[in-house]
Amino acid sequence: MTEIAIEHGLVWVGPDESYSEGLLYIEDGRVSYAGEYKAEVVRPGVARLDASGCVVLPGLVDCHVHLTTNSDHERILPSDVFRGQKSGPEKLLHGYRNSLRALRSGFTTLRCMGHRGVGEVELRDMVADDLIVAPNLLVAPWWITMTNGHGDLFYPPYTPRREWDTADGVDACRQMVRLQARSGADFIKVMASGGMSKGEKPHWPNYSVEELTAIVEEAHDMDLRVAAHALSLEGIRRSIEAGVDSIEHGSFLDEECASEMAQKGIFLVPTLAFNDWCQREGTARGLTEAGVESLREAHDRSLESFDIARSAGVKIAMGTDSSGSLCPFGAHYRELELYVEHGMSVNEALASATVVASELLDRPDIGSLRPGSIGDALVVDGTILSDITRLRQGIKAVVRSGRDVTSYLEESAALLSL
């Protein structure tokens, strides 16, 4: 039985609840107690972790990652080359390395945005069965895309297309949701607009309202939430009308759509970090100068959209778009830094990666220190609540499902060149 008591730190349960001389007690991998320090709560012989001078946070959640992408930072590969030329097993091993990077940086849950046939569902299940150390994974086994849509054009032309790689028409969209559910989906991802792939424009909408509505209805009938990749304003509008649960990216959001999102409780996952990395280091990470320039408008508009969403009261859940060389795993902190740089308080930013993310995922046991939650926690330098950049170097311990895995992660980093 995994038990640990994290003592004497400031226990941050959420933006409106904390305990300056606190105790977090985890029994059998689940939070048993989080509150003021009470010695009598802890049974004799339980492992203890002294958090004096530190803040104890829930394990953080990244709501938008592409896990099974290039993990070799020494050998930069253009993303289309990696997607088109690497085998499924090789991609999965890269994904596992990426997951360890995320865990070391304090992110104990990852929402994986789909990579067909590489084993992400099986990896998720091995983690859930406590067979390997890794973050909790919530997986969309594949995305849903129309022919000549973003998900179709995301792969190079020489990549063979297979049955169900695309779905066109209401009936095909319904069937695709059912197939993904049968494949073990935790949620559904749909491409509702163009992106930045060769041969497309980000302002192109993908799918009609009728097709998107069929996807949402079918998913909701099976208690699956729907994440819509939507950069363009028209793609966002159609997604909102169809009733999706989250807009991913939302680069060209306007005030009218933001107001409607707030009214309907639709989340925004901004993924500011991806464009930030591309603008600052894109040519060193496999992009051409023209490629960097092509992303500039989306980068600038994403920052505007973030402000528009916050002003409208849209719920913002943290997501980076971590993906291979372009937005590296292990640097998830950058997304939260950008939120603070653009107006959020540290408490709001931390909430976006904990309590708000938990609400989006419909998983109250994740991103939380409430009794019954999965026993994931971080011990971080005490200045974190005034300086979000302390997530970069200030993590003192990572507890995953009641186990202190800090030493394991450090040893893994040395062995696997993480």
C-alpha positions as CSV (number, residue, x, y, z in Angstrom):
1,M,0.0,0.0,0.0
2,T,1.4,3.4,-1.0
3,E,1.3,5.9,1.8
4,I,3.1,9.2,2.3
5,A,2.7,12.2,4.5
6,I,3.9,15.6,3.1
7,E,4.3,17.8,6.1
8,H,4.8,21.4,7.2
9,G,4.5,23.1,3.7
10,L,1.8,25.5,2.5
11,V,-0.8,23.1,1.1
12,W,-2.4,24.8,-2.0
13,V,-5.8,23.1,-2.6
14,G,-7.0,25.8,-5.0
15,P,-6.8,29.5,-5.6
16,D,-9.2,30.1,-2.7
17,E,-8.1,27.5,-0.3
18,S,-4.6,26.9,1.3
19,Y,-3.1,25.9,4.6
20,S,0.1,27.6,5.6
21,E,1.2,24.9,8.1
22,G,-0.3,22.0,6.3
23,L,-0.4,18.3,5.8
24,L,-1.1,16.2,2.7
25,Y,-1.7,12.5,3.5
26,I,-2.0,10.0,0.8
27,E,-3.1,6.4,1.4
28,D,-3.3,3.6,-1.1
29,G,-2.5,6.1,-3.9
30,R,-5.4,8.4,-3.1
31,V,-5.6,11.7,-1.1
32,S,-6.9,10.9,2.4
33,Y,-6.4,14.3,4.0
34,A,-5.4,17.8,2.9
35,G,-5.6,20.6,5.5
36,E,-4.0,22.0,8.6
37,Y,-1.2,19.9,10.2
38,K,-2.6,17.3,12.5
39,A,0.0,14.8,13.8
40,E,-2.7,12.3,14.8
41,V,-3.8,11.9,11.1
42,V,-0.7,10.1,10.1
43,R,-0.2,6.4,11.1
44,P,3.1,5.3,12.6
45,G,5.7,4.1,10.1
46,V,4.4,6.1,7.2
47,A,7.0,7.7,4.9
48,R,7.3,11.4,5.5
49,L,8.3,14.2,3.3
50,D,9.3,17.5,4.9
51,A,7.9,20.4,2.8
52,S,9.0,23.2,5.2
53,G,9.4,26.5,3.3
54,C,7.7,25.0,0.2
55,V,4.3,24.9,-1.4
56,V,2.5,21.6,-2.0
57,L,0.5,21.7,-5.2
58,P,-1.7,19.2,-7.0
59,G,0.0,17.4,-9.9
60,L,-0.4,19.7,-12.9
61,V,-2.4,18.9,-16.1
62,D,-1.5,19.7,-19.7
63,C,-4.7,19.5,-21.7
64,H,-3.1,19.4,-25.1
65,V,-0.1,17.4,-26.0
66,H,1.1,15.3,-29.0
67,L,2.8,12.6,-27.0
68,T,4.3,10.2,-29.6
69,T,6.5,12.8,-31.3
70,N,10.2,13.2,-31.6
71,S,12.0,13.1,-28.2
72,D,15.5,13.4,-29.5
73,H,16.4,17.0,-29.0
74,E,19.9,16.4,-30.4
75,R,18.6,15.3,-33.8
76,I,16.0,17.7,-35.0
77,L,13.6,16.3,-37.5
78,P,10.9,18.2,-39.3
79,S,7.6,17.0,-37.9
80,D,6.3,15.8,-41.3
81,V,9.4,13.6,-41.7
82,F,8.9,12.1,-38.2
83,R,5.3,11.4,-38.8
84,G,5.8,10.0,-42.3
85,Q,8.9,7.9,-41.8
86,K,9.0,6.5,-38.2
87,S,7.4,3.3,-37.3
88,G,4.6,3.0,-34.7
89,P,6.7,1.2,-32.1
90,E,9.5,3.8,-32.4
91,K,6.9,6.6,-32.0
92,L,5.6,5.0,-28.9
93,L,9.1,4.8,-27.3
94,H,9.6,8.5,-28.1
95,G,6.3,9.1,-26.4
96,Y,7.4,7.3,-23.3
97,R,10.5,9.4,-23.1
98,N,8.4,12.5,-23.5
99,S,6.1,11.4,-20.7
100,L,9.0,11.2,-18.3
101,R,10.1,14.7,-19.2
102,A,6.6,15.9,-18.5
103,L,6.5,14.1,-15.2
104,R,9.8,15.5,-14.1
105,S,8.5,19.0,-14.8
106,G,5.5,18.5,-12.5
107,F,2.8,17.4,-15.0
108,T,1.2,14.3,-13.8
109,T,-1.6,14.2,-16.3
110,L,-1.5,14.6,-20.1
111,R,-4.4,14.8,-22.5
112,C,-3.1,13.3,-25.7
113,M,-4.5,14.6,-28.9
114,G,-4.4,11.5,-31.1
115,H,-1.9,9.4,-33.1
116,R,-3.4,6.5,-34.7
117,G,-1.9,3.0,-34.4
118,V,1.1,3.8,-32.2
119,G,-0.2,2.3,-28.9
120,E,-1.1,5.4,-26.8
121,V,-4.3,3.6,-25.5
122,E,-2.2,0.6,-24.4
123,L,0.4,2.9,-22.8
124,R,-2.4,4.6,-20.9
125,D,-3.7,1.3,-19.6
126,M,-0.3,0.1,-18.5
127,V,0.1,3.4,-16.5
128,A,-3.4,2.9,-15.0
129,D,-2.5,-0.7,-14.0
130,D,0.6,0.6,-12.2
131,L,2.9,-1.4,-14.5
132,I,5.1,1.6,-15.4
133,V,5.8,5.1,-14.0
134,A,4.4,7.8,-16.2
135,P,1.8,10.5,-16.0
136,N,-1.9,9.7,-16.2
137,L,-2.9,9.7,-19.8
138,L,-6.2,10.7,-21.4
139,V,-6.2,9.6,-25.0
140,A,-8.1,10.4,-28.2
141,P,-7.0,7.3,-30.3
142,W,-7.2,9.4,-33.5
143,W,-8.7,12.7,-34.7
144,I,-11.7,13.1,-36.9
145,T,-11.0,15.0,-40.1
146,M,-12.6,15.6,-43.4
147,T,-10.9,14.8,-46.7
148,N,-8.6,17.8,-47.4
149,G,-9.0,19.0,-43.9
150,H,-6.3,19.7,-41.4
151,G,-6.0,16.2,-40.1
152,D,-5.7,14.8,-43.7
153,L,-3.2,17.4,-44.8
154,F,-1.2,17.1,-41.6
155,Y,0.4,14.0,-43.1
156,P,2.8,14.2,-46.1
157,P,1.3,13.3,-49.5
158,Y,3.5,10.1,-49.7
159,T,1.9,8.7,-46.5
160,P,-0.6,6.0,-47.5
161,R,-4.2,6.9,-46.5
162,R,-6.1,4.1,-44.7
163,E,-9.8,3.5,-44.2
164,W,-11.3,5.8,-41.5
165,D,-8.4,8.3,-41.8
166,T,-11.1,10.7,-43.0
167,A,-14.8,10.9,-42.5
168,D,-17.2,12.9,-44.8
169,G,-20.9,13.4,-44.2
170,V,-23.1,13.1,-41.2
171,D,-23.3,9.3,-41.2
172,A,-19.5,8.8,-41.6
173,C,-18.9,11.2,-38.7
174,R,-21.2,9.4,-36.4
175,Q,-19.6,6.1,-37.3
176,M,-16.1,7.5,-36.7
177,V,-17.1,8.5,-33.1
178,R,-18.4,5.0,-32.5
179,L,-15.2,3.5,-33.9
180,Q,-13.0,5.7,-31.6
181,A,-15.2,4.9,-28.6
182,R,-14.7,1.2,-29.3
183,S,-10.9,1.8,-29.6
184,G,-10.9,3.1,-26.0
185,A,-11.3,6.9,-26.4
186,D,-11.3,9.1,-23.3
187,F,-12.5,12.0,-25.5
188,I,-13.0,12.9,-29.1
189,K,-10.9,15.3,-31.1
190,V,-12.2,16.9,-34.3
191,M,-10.5,19.1,-36.8
192,A,-12.9,22.1,-37.2
193,S,-10.6,24.4,-39.1
194,G,-7.5,24.4,-41.2
195,G,-4.0,24.8,-39.7
196,M,-0.5,25.4,-40.9
197,S,0.1,22.2,-43.0
198,K,1.2,22.4,-46.6
199,G,-1.7,23.0,-48.9
200,E,-4.2,24.5,-46.5
201,K,-5.0,27.9,-44.8
202,P,-5.8,28.4,-41.2
203,H,-8.9,30.5,-42.0
204,W,-10.5,27.5,-43.8
205,P,-13.4,26.0,-41.8
206,N,-13.5,22.2,-41.7
207,Y,-16.9,20.4,-41.5
208,S,-20.4,21.8,-41.6
209,V,-22.4,22.5,-38.5
210,E,-24.5,19.4,-39.2
211,E,-21.4,17.2,-39.3
212,L,-19.9,18.7,-36.2
213,T,-23.3,18.4,-34.4
214,A,-23.5,14.7,-35.3
215,I,-20.0,14.2,-33.8
216,V,-20.9,16.0,-30.6
217,E,-24.3,14.3,-30.2
218,E,-22.7,10.8,-30.7
219,A,-19.9,11.6,-28.3
220,H,-22.1,13.0,-25.6
221,D,-24.4,10.0,-25.8
222,M,-21.4,8.0,-24.7
223,D,-20.2,10.5,-22.0
224,L,-17.2,11.6,-24.2
225,R,-16.3,15.2,-24.4
226,V,-15.3,16.8,-27.7
227,A,-12.2,19.0,-28.3
228,A,-12.3,21.0,-31.5
229,H,-9.1,22.1,-33.2
230,A,-10.3,25.5,-34.4
231,L,-8.1,28.4,-35.4
232,S,-10.4,30.2,-37.8
233,L,-13.3,32.4,-36.7
234,E,-15.8,30.4,-38.8
235,G,-14.4,27.1,-37.5
236,I,-14.9,28.5,-33.9
237,R,-18.4,29.6,-34.7
238,R,-19.5,26.3,-36.2
239,S,-17.9,24.4,-33.2
240,I,-19.8,26.6,-30.7
241,E,-23.1,26.1,-32.5
242,A,-22.5,22.3,-32.5
243,G,-21.9,22.3,-28.8
244,V,-18.3,21.2,-28.5
245,D,-16.7,21.1,-25.0
246,S,-13.5,22.9,-25.8
247,I,-11.9,25.1,-28.4
248,E,-8.3,24.2,-28.9
249,H,-6.0,27.1,-30.0
250,G,-8.9,29.5,-30.9
251,S,-6.4,31.8,-32.6
252,F,-8.9,34.1,-34.3
253,L,-11.6,34.3,-31.6
254,D,-13.7,37.4,-31.4
255,E,-15.7,39.0,-28.7
256,E,-19.1,37.7,-29.9
257,C,-17.8,34.1,-29.9
258,A,-16.0,34.5,-26.6
259,S,-19.3,35.7,-25.0
260,E,-21.1,32.7,-26.4
261,M,-18.4,30.3,-25.1
262,A,-18.7,31.8,-21.6
263,Q,-22.5,31.5,-21.7
264,K,-22.3,27.9,-22.8
265,G,-19.4,26.8,-20.6
266,I,-17.1,26.0,-23.5
267,F,-13.5,26.0,-22.5
268,L,-10.5,27.5,-24.3
269,V,-7.2,25.7,-24.4
270,P,-5.0,28.4,-25.8
271,T,-1.7,26.6,-26.5
272,L,0.3,29.8,-26.5
273,A,3.6,28.0,-25.9
274,F,3.8,26.3,-29.3
275,N,3.8,29.6,-31.3
276,D,6.0,31.2,-28.6
277,W,8.7,28.5,-29.1
278,C,8.3,28.7,-32.9
279,Q,8.7,32.5,-32.9
280,R,11.8,32.5,-30.6
281,E,13.6,29.4,-31.8
282,G,11.8,28.1,-34.8
283,T,14.7,28.0,-37.3
284,A,16.8,26.0,-34.7
285,R,13.9,23.6,-34.3
286,G,13.4,22.6,-37.9
287,L,11.3,25.4,-39.3
288,T,12.4,27.6,-42.2
289,E,12.4,31.3,-41.9
290,A,9.3,31.3,-44.1
291,G,7.7,28.8,-41.8
292,V,8.3,31.0,-38.8
293,E,6.9,34.0,-40.6
294,S,3.8,32.1,-41.6
295,L,3.0,31.4,-37.9
296,R,3.5,35.0,-36.9
297,E,-0.1,36.2,-37.5
298,A,-1.5,33.2,-35.6
299,H,0.9,33.9,-32.7
300,D,-0.1,37.5,-32.5
301,R,-3.8,36.7,-32.8
302,S,-3.6,34.0,-30.2
303,L,-2.4,36.5,-27.7
304,E,-5.3,38.8,-28.6
305,S,-7.7,35.9,-28.3
306,F,-6.4,35.0,-24.9
307,D,-7.2,38.5,-23.7
308,I,-10.6,38.5,-25.4
309,A,-11.5,35.1,-23.7
310,R,-10.4,36.3,-20.3
311,S,-12.4,39.5,-20.5
312,A,-15.5,37.5,-21.5
313,G,-15.1,35.1,-18.6
314,V,-14.3,32.0,-20.7
315,K,-12.9,29.2,-18.7
316,I,-9.2,28.7,-19.7
317,A,-7.6,25.3,-19.3
318,M,-3.9,25.0,-19.7
319,G,-2.5,23.2,-22.8
320,T,0.8,23.7,-24.5
321,D,0.6,21.8,-27.9
322,S,3.8,20.1,-26.8
323,S,5.0,18.3,-29.9
324,G,8.5,16.9,-30.7
325,S,11.2,19.4,-31.5
326,L,8.9,22.5,-32.0
327,C,7.4,22.7,-28.5
328,P,9.5,20.4,-26.3
329,F,8.2,18.2,-23.5
330,G,9.5,19.1,-20.1
331,A,9.1,22.8,-20.8
332,H,5.4,22.9,-20.0
333,Y,6.0,25.7,-17.5
334,R,6.3,28.2,-20.4
335,E,2.5,28.1,-21.0
336,L,1.9,29.2,-17.5
337,E,4.5,31.9,-17.7
338,L,2.8,33.3,-20.8
339,Y,-0.5,33.3,-19.0
340,V,1.0,35.4,-16.2
341,E,2.9,37.7,-18.6
342,H,-0.5,38.4,-20.3
343,G,-2.6,39.2,-17.3
344,M,-3.3,36.2,-15.2
345,S,-2.4,36.1,-11.5
346,V,-0.2,33.1,-10.5
347,N,-3.2,31.7,-8.7
348,E,-5.3,31.8,-11.9
349,A,-2.5,30.3,-13.9
350,L,-2.1,27.4,-11.4
351,A,-5.9,26.9,-11.4
352,S,-5.9,26.6,-15.2
353,A,-3.6,23.5,-14.9
354,T,-5.4,22.1,-11.9
355,V,-9.1,22.8,-10.9
356,V,-10.1,24.2,-14.3
357,A,-8.4,21.4,-16.2
358,S,-10.1,18.9,-13.9
359,E,-13.5,20.4,-14.8
360,L,-12.7,20.3,-18.6
361,L,-11.7,16.6,-18.3
362,D,-14.7,15.8,-16.2
363,R,-12.3,14.1,-13.8
364,P,-12.6,15.5,-10.2
365,D,-9.9,13.0,-9.1
366,I,-7.2,14.7,-11.3
367,G,-5.5,18.1,-10.6
368,S,-6.9,18.1,-7.1
369,L,-5.9,17.5,-3.5
370,R,-9.5,16.8,-2.4
371,P,-10.0,13.5,-0.5
372,G,-10.4,10.7,-2.9
373,S,-8.3,12.3,-5.7
374,I,-5.4,10.5,-7.2
375,G,-2.4,11.1,-5.0
376,D,-0.4,13.3,-7.4
377,A,1.4,16.2,-5.8
378,L,4.4,18.5,-6.2
379,V,6.6,20.1,-3.6
380,V,7.8,23.4,-5.0
381,D,10.0,26.3,-3.8
382,G,7.9,28.5,-1.6
383,T,8.2,31.6,-3.8
384,I,6.1,29.9,-6.5
385,L,2.9,31.7,-5.5
386,S,4.6,35.1,-6.3
387,D,6.9,33.9,-9.1
388,I,5.5,31.4,-11.6
389,T,9.0,30.9,-13.1
390,R,10.0,28.8,-10.1
391,L,8.3,25.9,-11.9
392,R,11.4,25.8,-14.1
393,Q,14.0,25.0,-11.4
394,G,12.1,25.0,-8.1
395,I,10.4,21.6,-8.0
396,K,11.8,19.7,-5.0
397,A,9.7,16.5,-5.2
398,V,7.2,14.8,-7.5
399,V,4.7,12.4,-6.0
400,R,2.8,10.2,-8.4
401,S,-0.1,8.2,-7.0
402,G,1.3,8.3,-3.5
403,R,4.9,7.5,-4.4
404,D,7.8,9.9,-4.3
405,V,9.3,9.3,-7.7
406,T,11.8,12.2,-7.6
407,S,14.9,10.0,-7.4
408,Y,13.5,7.6,-10.0
409,L,13.0,10.5,-12.5
410,E,16.5,11.9,-11.9
411,E,18.0,8.5,-12.5
412,S,15.9,8.0,-15.6
413,A,17.0,11.4,-16.9
414,A,20.6,10.4,-16.6
415,L,20.1,7.0,-18.2
416,L,17.8,8.1,-21.0
417,S,19.5,11.5,-21.7
418,L,16.3,13.3,-20.8
